[in-house]
């Protein structure tokens, strides 16, 4: 952006008129919106919504209960988290697919990192 001291007088007057027009429009908007200030009209920035599975929420709840119990001095054992096991056939299928991808990439000359 051009610095103000490098602008001509006519350009500075134009900048001032645009600034005054913005302020006038902002005042009009705030009066229409109920007399509040213009910052009330600014868009609200929202964070993303984090969705977790029922199992994850249950594990988090159990962990929180364990933390509270520890803080209160009671002894509570947290249930171990269940892990899914992959079958040997699924592992072999994934390994074959990975080998095929690498072979294709090496043939194309894209094996550099």
Beta strands, then each sheet from edge to edge (+ up, - down):
end
